[in-house]
């Protein structure tokens, strides 16, 4: 939702901070990399059971993720390389954060509940992949209930206490799965419409080909080409008469 509905407002609010960071000497790549380091610190805090510290570090990680783009725009350093670096770092950050949660669960819970963070990570990666693949095909797959910003916020809620951690993780898993399903259906409909347009264009091209072949078989096309050539010749002669070219050729003079 942040990326789809509130992106303009978020960018507007982040711009003054981006200006300040650029004047302080920060760069977009530095912001992205320092955000990754904050994610590692968050995972360590969560894995060792220091949830309040984990919330603080997770908030700092989120600020880095939101501000690296603003810094790049203000500094005029937006690039394909930077976008690639940011996207890869986002995926790595997700894995690190949920890995910290899984480590805590493995120490304080029994059974297969430790697999829940990895299930969340799987559907989160699916959400990101659907958007990337759709955009590579010229389609759109933005939006949904649980984009990256919303997942980070809900993970912070889960860290408010061990008693609500697992129930909140289940909510995160269900909502992220719904987002992945919604994006799949959205892209499926767009792709179906695009395929139908492609098939229609192919049928029209095929019909034109059949019509040209039929004209050639009946001798209409050569006759039409001869008629067009004759018309062009007559038109050229009329034009020469209008300018006096025929008269010059007949008497050999330079005056009409």
PyMOL commands that set and color helices and strands:
alter all, ss='L'
color gray80, all
select helices_A, chain A and resi 7-23+28-47+51-75+80-108+111-136+148-158+162-218+220-243+245-251
alter helices_A, ss='H'
color red, helices_A
deselect
rebuild
show_as cartoon
